[in-house]
């Protein structure tokens, strides 16, 4: 099973194997997982060949590099399996937006607040945008008070990642879910 100079790439991380390893000495771990100590590369390759396995560079950054005698195909499969599992466990946090108006009714405000809370509990960040039209720009102070009120009411479930600020004819703030600890 000793492979020559053929280049086998690993999607997770590129490992050099067998004759691709170009150093004089390696720290060898044998097929049983026991440390064999510092060994010349020729002796390590010979030991791998006798065991009908591959010499795989595990840690190329250490001095000398750490190499292990193992079945490279099996190792590559295990690494890709771990990567796949970690990718599945990862949660993509999205930025959702909820738009409100300055003269919003109390019931509508409560509905929007519940929507923001539902999105936060789903693990997403929420951008709350308060839009002004025409003469509503005269109600900027009430708009800031409404944003502060929403941030205060959601303070148990969210942290204010970006304070309310004006951007043209709208005011926005970003809320992020509190991490459970």
CORZISUL-V350815 format. One line per field, one symbol per residue. ss: DSSP state (H for helix, E for strand, L for the rest). phi: phi as a letter, one per 40 degrees, with the letter a starting at -180 (. if undefined). burial: 1 if it has 24 or more other ideal C-beta (glycine too) atoms within 12 Angstrom, else 0. A space follows every 50 residues. Layout:
ss->???
phi->???
burial->???
This chain:
ss->LLLLLLLLLLLLLLLLEHHHLLLLEEEEELLLLLEEEEEEHHHHHHHHHH LLLEEEEEELLLLLLEEEEELHHHHHHHHHHHHHHHHHHLLLLLEEEEEE ELLLLHHHHHHHHHHHHHHHHLLLEEEEEEELLHHHHHHHHHHHHHHHHH HHHLLLLEEEEEEEEEELLEEEEEEEELLLL
phi->.ccccccbcbccacbcbfcccbbcbbccbcccgccbgcbccccccccccc cfbbcbccbcccbcccbbcaccccccccccccccccccccbccbbbbbbb bcbccdccccccccccccccccgccbbcbbcbbfccccbccccccccccc ccccccbabccbcdacbgbabaabbbccccb
burial->01100000000000111101101001111110000100101001101100 00111111000001111111010011001000000000000000010101 11010000100110111011000111111111000000000010011011 1001001101000100000111111110000
